[in-house]
Amino acid sequence: MNVVHENLARQGFTRPRDGRVVGGVCAGFAQRFGVEPWAVRALVVTTLVVVPGSQLLVYPLLWLAMPADGSDVAATTRPTV
């Protein structure tokens, strides 16, 4: 699992400590792509309406896979942008 955390952190996918609503996955995607978190949350809710159940499986997996900001993995691995 550490390899997954390192790869995601290297690409800039981390869950911020501030601005979380549930686990910070949407806020992490918003931070990575430079958009507002509400836009990502709206997209997730809209997709949940169109494809019921899919996000209920994907969100927890991303929550586990994305390292939190300030974690050892996120602190040592910076994005190469």
Residue pairs with C-beta under 8 A, 6 or more apart in sequence:
1 64
1 65
2 73
4 65
5 65
5 66
5 67
5 71
5 73
5 74
6 73
6 77
8 14
8 65
8 66
8 67
9 67
9 73
9 74
9 77
9 78
9 79
10 77
10 78
10 79
10 80
11 32
11 79
12 31
12 32
12 79
12 81
13 28
13 29
13 32
13 66
14 28
14 31
14 66
14 67
14 68
14 69
14 71
14 74
15 23
15 24
15 25
15 27
15 28
15 63
15 66
15 67
15 68
15 69
16 24
16 27
16 28
16 31
16 69
17 24
17 68
17 69
17 70
19 27
19 37
20 27
21 27
21 37
21 41
22 59
22 63
23 59
23 63
24 63
24 66
24 68
25 59
25 62
25 63
25 66
26 37
26 40
26 41
26 44
27 37
27 40
28 66
29 40
30 36
30 37
30 39
30 40
31 37
33 40
44 55
44 59
47 54
47 55
48 54
48 55
48 56
67 73
67 74
68 74
